[in-house]
C-alpha cells in the first residue's frame, strides 16, 4: 500500500517538475523575444537621439524583458484573451496581440511612474520615454501590437497543432519534417 502511495507521490512530483520545466522554457522564449524587441527599441532611440549606444540601456532591456515576460505569463495564466480562442485563428492572434500590447504599455507607464516617484521627479515624465505625447504613446502601442503578432501567431498555432509538431515544422526539413508532424 505504501508503494502505491510513494509511486503516486513520485508521479505527482514528476508532473510538477515537468510542468515547472515547461513553464521555465516558455518564460525563456517569451523573455528572449521581448529582449530582442526592447533592445531594438533602445538601440533605435539611442541612434535617433544621437546618443552613444549604452550597455546600461541594453542591460535594462533584459530586465524589462524579464519583467514583461512574467506579465505575459501571468496574463496567460489569468486567461486574458482566452475567449478569443473560439474565433478564427487570425482574430485570436490579432486580439491577443492588441490586448497584450495594451497590457505591456500600461505596465511600462506604471514602471516609469514608480521609477520617477523614487527619483522625486514629476510623474508627467513617465510619458517622455514614449514620445511625450498621445501620438507618441499610440505609435509605441502600434509597434508593440505589430511586434506581438508573430509571437501570438506562433503561440496560437502551437496551441492548435501541438508545440512539438510546430517546432518540428520549423526545425526539420524535407520528409523528416512531415513524418514528425504526423507522429
N, C-alpha and C positions, 0 to 999 in steps of 0.2 A: 504494500500500500504506500509506503514511504517512497519507493522508487517511482511510482506513478506521480506522486506529488513533486518529487525532485525533477522528473522529466518535464512536467508541465511548467514548473518554475523556470527551468533552463530554457524551455521553448519560449516562454514569455520574455525572458531576458534577451534571448537571441532576437526575438521580434523587435524588442525595444532598441537593441543595439543596431539592428539593420535599419530601423526607422530613423535613428539618430544619424547614422552614416548617410542615409539617403537625403535627409534634410540638410546636413552639412554640405553635401555635394551640390544640392540645389542652391544653397546660400552662396557657395563659392562661384557658381556660374553666374548668378544674379549680380554678385559683387564685382566680378570681372567685367561683365557687360557695363555696369554702371560706372565703374572706374574708368573704362575706356571713354565713355560718354563725358564724364566730368573732367577728365584730364584734357580732352579735346576742347571742352568749353573753356577751361582755364587757359590753355595754350592760345586759343583764339582771342580771348580777352587780353592777354598779355601782348600779343602781336598787334592787335588793333589799337591798343592804347600806347604802343611804343615802349612797353616795359621790357626789362630783361626777363628771360624765362627763369622762373623761380622754382627751385627744388622744393621749397617750403609749400608753395601753392600746389604743386603736383602731389606732394605728400598729403595735403589737405583733401585733394581729390580722392585719395584712397580712403581717408577717414569718412568722408561723405558717402562714398560707395558702400562702406561697411554699415553705416547708419541707415542709409536709404534701402540697402538690400534687406535689412531687418524689417523696415517699414513695409516693403513689398511682401515679405513672408508673413508678417502679422496680418496685413490686409487680406492676403490669400487665405490664411487660417480663419479669419473672420468672415470668409465667403463674400468679400467685396467683389461685386460684378458676377457672382455665381448665377444669378437669374439670366444673364446674357447667354449662358451656355446652351439654352434651349433654342436659341435663334441660329440662323445661318452662321457659318464659321466667320465670315467677313465681319458680321455685326458684333460677334463676340470679341474678335480681335480689336476692332476699332473702338468698341465700347470700353473694354478693359484698358486700352491704351489711353483713352481720354480720362477715365476715372483715376487711373494711377498717375497720369501726368498732373492732374489737379492735386491729388494727394501729395505727390513729391514737391510740387510747387508750394503748397501750404506748409509742409514741413520745413522746406528751405527758408521760407519767410519767418517762421517761428524760430528756427535755429539762429538766423541772423538777428532777430529781435532779442533773443536771450543773450547772445554774444555782446550785442550793443548795450544791453542793460547792465551786464557785468563790467563793461568798459565805461559806464556812465555817459554814454553818447545818446543822442536823440533816436528814438525808435523809428522816426521817419527815414533814417538812413538804411533801414532794413531793405528798402526797395531799391537803393542805389546800386546794389550788386546785380539787380535785374533790369538795369536801364534807367531806373529812377522815375519812370512814367508808366501810365497804364498801357501804352503801346509797347514799351519795353517788356513789361510783365506778360502781355499777351504773346509777344514774339518768343519769349522763353517757354511759355506754355505750349505754343505751336511746335517748337523744336523738341521739347520733351515728348509731346504726343507723337510726332513723326518718328522719333528715335525709338519709342517703345513699340511701334507697330511690328517690326521684325521679331522683337523679343516675345511679344504675346502671340504672334503667328506661330512661332516655334513651339511655345508652351501649349497652345491650344491644339496644334497638330499632334504633339506628343501625348496629350490627354486622350485624343481620339484614337490614334494609331498605336499608342503604347510607346514609351520613351525608348525602349530597346530597338524597336523597329525603325523609329525615326533616326536615331543615331546611326544605325546600320545603313540607312539610305544615304546619309551624309559622309560616312567614314569608309565605306567599301565601294568597290567598283564592279562593273560588269555583272556576270552571272551570280557571283557571290552575294552581291547586294540584294538581289531578288530572292535568293534562297533564304537568306537570313530574315527577310521581312515576312516570308510565308511561315517560318517556324514559330 
